[in-house]
Amino acid sequence: MIHTTHIPVMGISYTIDTPIRVAPFGIDSTISLVDNYLLEDLRAYYSQLHQLPYKKIPRNEEDGCAKRVTAYLNMVHLLATKRFKEIKQLPYEVGNDKEKYFKLLPVSHPLRLEFEKIISQEPSENRSLAEAALNEKMYMGSIDVNIMVKLDYKEVAHDALRGFANSDIQHGAIVFSTGVNLGLFKDLVQYPDFYRTKEGLKKRIILKISDYRSALVQGKFLAKRGLEVYEFRVESGLNCGGHAFATQGILLPVALEELKQKRDTLSKTFYPLLKEFYETNGMDSSLLDPNREARFTVQGGISNSGENRRMLEYFGVDGTGWGTPFLTVPEACQLDENTLELLRKAKAKDLYISDASPIGVPFNNIFGSTAERERLKNIESGSSGFPCVNGFLRSNTEFTEEPICTASKEYHKLKIAQIQSSDKSIEEKKEEIKKVQAKECICYFLGSPIRIAFGIKKPAQVPVSICPGPSLAFFNGPYTLLEMMGHIYGHGPNLTPDNKPHFFAEEIRLYVEWFVKEAKSTTLEYAKWLHQAALNLYENLDYCLSFLEKKAYPRENIQSIGEAVSHYKPILVSAHNALKFKFQNQF
């Protein structure tokens, strides 16, 4: 691992082939395993492109999901490894991909300095030795995969895990996101690659977390089964792309401060549990390192090099994830031209948190997508909802024994009929129907951009869903990979406005706006939860003000944090007071 920046999973298709593109240049990235049918389509596409043998795995194939995942990942591993070896074999000279490999690194990185020293020398035996030595220090980026643990219709998540475990990928990681699935975690014990050998871990575990407690609880559960967490990936609850999981008023800087203070206690907690498991099961516990600490990385809204340095140097994280900005880098993420243009032109007013997701979790969205247009057209025609093509998000059994998706035409017809026949007022019926009709078929439409870009489908055949984070408003691309990495590390031109609010300030805005919306709750139980969230936010805002006393890194707009607190705290107080008044201070 040579970069401190990785590209996290985005949507279903946005990073689905990113490792083929960036792993040869040493950059880690993550593939979504949600849509195994899309993986199969892309395996067919890349096999033809690179003249690889291909035999289709049909939808009715026994254990087909796992087989499709394995086959696709094996192909990605093959292509990325082949390209990396080609880059290693290139001569040390200006203008080729070998120079690009090193130019993507920060200017102070030891490997980049070695490269620059080598190309400044005349050909000689010493230079040849130096070239050979530097070749040995080149590493390919990690090919990681992501599983949404909430996505478990017909055990799709379990099948995807098996597909990854059976793949040829070496030293890649599986990222578990969107909650905890203990059954899925228990499945890990079946696969030897997640346990240590003399060669280390063949496959690694990464957990997305929101705070120290979630790291401790999940880490202990796995450690009791002899499973090490390689990395904890801390993500902002709201200042991210895709699904938005709000915490109970705990802002990212506060969560990071706690992790910074308690980080060493995690390894002290996990090691005895790991050791006990290894010894109880006749495994070599000497392979375990009592001093090993899990990596900590952070992602969600980071937008310039100053904020990036704050994470690495002040909070001491091991790396940062940059998602949404890479949507504007065609070398990393393949989108169709219309979607890329939509993103390029997007302003803050175009980005919003929607109710589009069938799993009932707030979902980042953008006005003007073709999926939104299709949704509105269906409503106008009197036939809202979408055909359920893949069925990965089927979870509702309100009307049927077999789960159906809340974005499907079947569900809409049944639910709207129920609402219409109720004794609620006309306005109440309209509001409830509006909520039903807000859903989009994201499990298929999030895969549309790459299907269109590769000619697998025509634009008219597949509406596009896109779920960028709020930081997109500050990027107008498209950018080259060199431009984006230079922006991240601070040695290239700043791609965002100089007065861009700090991403901590943006998170404050998002959480207060979220609270104002949620404070309209009519249930006492949720109101009590929100009351505590408000109390937490007050404390968190006070902590955020402490940054005004710290020296800003270049390009870091510290002052905007104070401005955000001053502007949004009174709004929070007003909404909180209204909530308490509504429930007559019952909490």
N, C-alpha and C positions, 0 to 999 in steps of 0.2 A: 504494500500500500504506500503510494508515494504522494498522493494528493490528500489535502485536508477537506476537500469538497467532494460530495457525492450527489448524484441525481436520483432522488427518491422516486417511488412509483407515482405515476400520474394517470388518473382515469383507468381505462381498460387498455386502450391502444397507444397512448401517447409515448410510453416508454417501452412498448412491447418488443421493439427491435433495437432499442438504444444501445445495449451492450455490443451488438455487432458493429455499431458506429464508433463508440467511445472507449470500450474496453481495450482495444489495441493501443490506445494512447494513454493507458494507465488510469482511466477514470472509472470509478465504481458506479453502477446504475442498477435499477431494479425493474423487473418484468412483472406485470400483473398476470396471475394465473386464473383470473375469473372466467374468461371465455376460452375454453379449450377448443371450440370450433374455429374461432379466429386464429388460434395458434396453428391449427391444421391448414387453414387457408394460406397463412404466411409461410408455412413449411413448403407447401406446394409452389408458392411464388419464388422463394429463395432457392429451392432445389432446381427449378427451371433456369433461374438466372445464373446459377453457378454450376449448372450441369451435374447436379448430384442425383444419385438414385433416389427414387421416390415411389412409395406404395401407399396409397390412401388408406387411412384408418377410418372406416365408415362410422356413422353415428350409432348404429346398432351393434358395434363391436363389443364383445364382452370386456369389461374393465377399460372401455374405450377412452374415458376421460384421462385416466392415469397414463395410458399408452400415448395419447396425443401430447400430453405435457412432456413426457420423457423424450419422445421423438423430436419435438420442437427444441427443447433445451439442449439435446445432443447436437442438433444442427447449429444452434447459436454458439455453443462451445467450440465446435469444429471451425466455423467461419471466423470467429473472433481470434482463436488461437492461431489459425493460419495467417491472418492479417498481421497479428502481432509479430510472428516470426519473420514475416516479410519486412516489416519495419526494422527489426533488429539487424537484419542482414544488409540494410541500405548503407551506403558509405556516409561517413561523417562529412557533410557538406551543407552549405546554405541552400535553402529553397526546396528541400524534399521533406517527406513525412517524418524522417528521423529528426530533423531540426524542429519540426512542429511538435513532436513528442516532448521535447525538452522546453520549447518555448511556451507550452501550456502551463508550465510550472511557475511558481513565484520567482522573481529575479534573484532572490537570495537562497533559493533551494540548492543544496550541495550538488545535486546531479546536473542542474542547469549550469552551475558555475564550472563544473568539470567539462561539460560539453563545450562551453564557450572558450575554455582554456585550450581544449584539443584543437578546435577549428582555427585557432589563432596561430598554431604551430605549423611549421613546414613538415612535409612527410619525413619520417625517420623511424628507426626501430623503437625509440621511446614512445613516439606518438602511437604506433601500432599496438604497443603493450597497453597504453592508456585507453585506447579504443576498446580493446578486448576486455579490459577490466570494467569499463563503464557499461559495456553490453551486458555483463553479468549482473549489474545493478538495476537493469530495466525490468519492470514488472508490469504484467497485464492487469487491467482493472478487474474488479470482482464482478462476476455475473450473479446477481442476487435475484430472488423472486419474492413476491408478496402474496399473502393469502389474507383475505378479509375473513376473520374467524366467525363473524356473524352470518356469513354466506354459507349455509350448510344444508340447503335443500337437496334431499337425496344424497347427502354426504359428499357433495361436490368438493368441499374443503379437504376432507380426508383423502379423496382421490387425487387432488392436486398435490397434497403433501407426499403421497406415495410416488406420484410422477416425478417430483423433484428428487426424492430420496433415491430413486432408481436411475437417475440420470448420470451422465459422465462428468458433470460439473465438479471440479475440485476446488475446495476452499471458498466456494460461494456460500451465501447465507440465505436462509428463509426468514422473511420478515412477517411477523404476526401483527395484524392491525385491526382496528375497530373493536376492541374489547378483549374479553377472555373467553376461551372455549376449553374447559378443562379436559373434555373428551379428546379434543384434538391434541392438546399437550401430552396426554397420556399415550397417544399413538406414537409419539416420537421414540419411545423406548424400543420399538420394534426395529429401528434402523441403526445399525452399528456405526454408520458414518458420523453420527452426532456425538460419539464417544471418542475419547482420546486414545491414540496409539502412539508409537514411537515417532511417527511422522507428523503428529499433531492432530488437529481436527480436520477431517475431510470435508465436512459440511458444518456450517455454523448457524447459531440461532440469534436473531435480532428481535427485540420486542419494542414496539412503539408504546410509549408511556406518556403520562401527563404530569407525573410528580414522583417524589421519592417513595411514597407509600406504595404506589402501583409497581414500582421497580422491586421493592422489598417483597411484596406478597407474591408476585409472579415468579421472581427469581428463586424464592424459597421453595415454591411448589415444584419447579423444575429441578433444583439442586437435590431435593429429596429423592429424585429419580436419576441422579447422577448426571444431569444435563446442565452444561454451563451456558450462561447467557454471554455471548461474545460482545454484544453491544446493546445498550439501551438508547433508543432513538426518541428523544424528547420532542414533542410537537405542540405548537400552539393550538389551543382548542378551536379558535375561530379564525385566526390569521393564517389560513392555509387554503389549499385548493381541495376539491372533492368534497367529501362529507365533513361537516363541521360539528365537532363534539365539544360543546361548552363545558368547562369545568364549573365547580361551584364558586365562581368568582376568584379563582386563583390564576393570576396573570403569569405569563411565561417567566419574567425576570425573578419573581418570587420563588417559583418552582426551581429555577436554576440555582438560586442562592442556597436553597435547602440542600439540593443535590451536591453543590460545591462543598458545603460544610460536612455532609454526612457520607460522602462518597466512599471513604475508606472503610466505613462500618459494613458496607454491603459485602465486600470480599471476605471480611472476617466472619460474617454470618453464613455465607454460602460455602466456604471451604470445608468446614467440619461436616456439613451435610453431604457434600460431594465425596469426601474421603470415606465416610461411613458407608455410602452406597457402593463404592468401588470395592472396599474390603469385604463387605457382606456378600457381594456377588462374585468374589474371586478375581477381581480385576486389579491391575497394577496401579495402586494409588500414588506411587512415586512419580507417575506421569503428571500428576496435578501440581500446580505451582501455588503454594499457600499465599504468595504475594501478588498473584495476578489479579488485576482489577479489570472489570468489564469496561470496554470503551463507552464513552458518552458522547453522543452527537446531538445536535439541535437543528430543527427545521421549522419553517412556518413564517414567511413574511420577510426574511432577511433580504435586503435589497441593495446594499452597497458595501464597499470594502471596509468602511469604518465600523459598520454594524457587525460585519464578519469578524473583524479583529476584536471587538468587544466580547464576542462569544468565545473566541479562542484564547485570548490573553487575560481578560478579566474573570470570566466564569470558568476558564480552564477546561473547556470541552475539547474533545479529541478531533472533532470535525464538524462540518456544517452541511446541511442539505439544502440545495437550491432547486426547487421544482419549477414553479410557474415561469420564472425568467427563461428557462430552457425551452419553453413552448415556442419562443421566438427565435430559436436556433435550429434551422433546418438540418444542420449536420448532426444534431443530437436527437431531435424529435420529428418524425415524419407526419405532417398534416397536409390535408388538401389545400389548394391555393385559396379557396374562398374562406375557409376557417382561419388560415394564417392571416389573411387580410382583415377579417373581423377582429382578431386579437390585436393586430397592429394598430388599429384605429380606436380600440377601446379606451374609454375614459372611466374615471371613478363612478360616474353616474350609471354606467352601463353594467357594472358588476354588482351582484346582489346575492343574498342568501335566500334560497327558494325552498319550497315544499315539494320539489320535483321528485325526490327519491322515494321509491316504493317501500323502502325499509323504514320510513317514518323518521328519518334523521335529517336535519337541515342540510341543504346541499348548495354549494357555491354554483352560481350560474351567471350567464351573460345574456343580456337582451340582444335579440336579433339572430339567434341561432336558428338553423333550419328546423331543429327539433321543436323549438318553441312555436315557430310558424305552423308546423304540422299539427301541434297540439291545439292551437287556437282555431285552425281550419276545421279540425274534427269537432270541436265544440260548436262552431257555427253551423255545421252540417247536421247537428243533432245526434251525432254518434261519437261521443268522446271516448278516449282511451285508445289503446294500440293493440294490434295482434301480438300475442305472446310467442315470440320466435324461439328464444333460448330457454326461458323459464328459470333462470338462475335466482331470481328474486321472489319466487313464489313462496308466500309464507302465511297468507290469510285463509282462515277456515271459517269465516263468519257465515258463509252461505253454502259452502261445499265441504265434503269430507276430504277431498284431495286439495291441498293448498293451491291457491291461485294468486296472481300478482295484482296489487292494487292499482297498477297502471294499465291493466288489461281491459279490453272492451267488455269481457264477461263480467268482471267485477263492477265496472262503472254502471252497466245496465242494471245489475241486481241492487247495488247500493243506492243509486239515484231513485229507483222505484220505491225502495224502502223509505227514503227521505220524503219523497213526494206523498206517500200514503200516511205519514205521521201527522200528529195534531199540532205540530210546531207552526209558528207564524210564517208568513211568506218570506220575511226578511231572514229569519233563522234558516229556512230551507235553502234560500239562495246562498247564504254563507257556507252552509255545510256542503252543498253541491260544488261550490267554488273550490273547496278544499279537496274534494274527490278529484275534480278535473285538473288539479295542479300537477298531477303525477305524469312523469315521462318514462318511456321505456329505455332507461339508461343502460341496462345490461346489454342491449344491442346497439343503441345509438352512440354510446361512447367508443364503440369500435369502428364507427363509420369513417372517420377521417383517413385512416390508413387503407381501408378497403377502397375508398375513392382514389387516393393518391397512387395506389398500385394498380388501378384499373380492374380490381376484383368486382367492384360495383360502380354503377353510374350515379352521379349526384342525385338524380331524380328518384333513385331506388331506395336510398338510405338517408333519412334525416340525420343530422349531426348534433349530438350533445357535447358540450365542452364545459369544463368545470374549473376554470382558473381561479387562483387566489386573488385577493384584493391588490397585491403588489403589481399585478399586470398593468395597472393604470400608469405606472411610472416607466414602462418599457414600451417602445414603439417599433423595434426591430424592422425586418429580420436582421440578425447579427450572425457573424461567424463564430465558430467555437473559440478561436483565439481572442476575439473581441470580448466574449462573455467571460472567459477565464481571466483575462486581463482586468476586467471590471471587478470581478470577485476578489482577486488578490491585490488590486490597487495599483498595478504597474501599467495599466492601460487607461485610455480615456474613460471618464465617468459616463456611464450610459443612462443615468437617471438625473433629474434636475438637482441642482445644488441645494435647493430649499426643500427637498423632499422630506416630509415628516419622518422622524425615527420610527422604525417598525414597532417599538414599544408604544409610541404615541398612537399608531394605527390600531394596535391591539386594544388600547384603552377605549378608543372610539367604538370599535366593534363590540366590546363587552357592554358598554353603556347602552348602545342601540339595541343590543340583544335583550338587556334587562328591561328596558322600556317596553319592548314588544311582549316579553314573557310576563310582565307584571299585570297584564290584562287577564291573568289566570283566574278561573272561577272556583278552583278547588282549594280547600284549606291546606291539605297535605302539601301540594306543590307550592302554595304561598309560603308555608313555613320554610321550605327548602330555599325559595328565592330570598326570603328574609335573611337567612344565613349567608347566602351568596352576596347580598348587599353589604353585610357586615364585613365579609372577607374582602370585598372590593375596596371598601374604605381603607382598610389596613394596607392593601396592596398599592393603592394610589399614593399613600404616604411613603411607602418604600420607593416607588418610582421617582418621587421628588428628590431622593438622595442622589440621583445621578446628576442633578444640577450642580452638585459640589465636586463632581469628578471631572478630570480633564478629558475633553473629547478627542477621539481619534480623528485623523483627517477624513473628511467627507461624512462625519457622524453629526447629525443635527440633534445634539443633546437638548438644546433650548426648546425644541418642539414638544418634548415630554412634559415639561412644566406647563406649556401652553395647553396641552391636551387635558391635563389634570384640572387646570383652572376653568376650562370651558365645560368639561363633561361631568365634573363632580356635582355641581348644582343640579344638573339634569338627573343624575342618579339619585340624589337626595329627594328631589321632587317626586320621582316615580316610586321610590321606596316609601315615602310618606303616604302617597296615595294608596299603595298596597296595604299598608298598615291600617289606614282609615277604612278601606273597603272591608277588611276582616276584623275591624273593631279591636285591634291590638290583641288578637288571640294568640300571639306568639311573641 
